[in-house]
């Protein structure tokens, strides 16, 4: 069984009515007061509403939670350079 990953989902409005989902992963830290996240994947195309982007991002996040999700050919996210 693969190790659990601390993932989160957010939505960014990069331009007016241009909403992108972003999947984040917690970075290791000794800080007890805060969790720091880095983006790992984002939408390739914008949605016209926050709610649509959130639903699309949740769908992609669910694919990643699938045991075969990381290699799933239907995953539609762009890697974010660190």
Secondary structure as UniProt FT lines:
FT   STRAND          7..15
FT   TURN            16..17
FT   STRAND          18..26
FT   STRAND          37..43
FT   HELIX           50..65
FT   TURN            67..68
FT   HELIX           69..71
FT   TURN            73..74
FT   STRAND          77..79
//
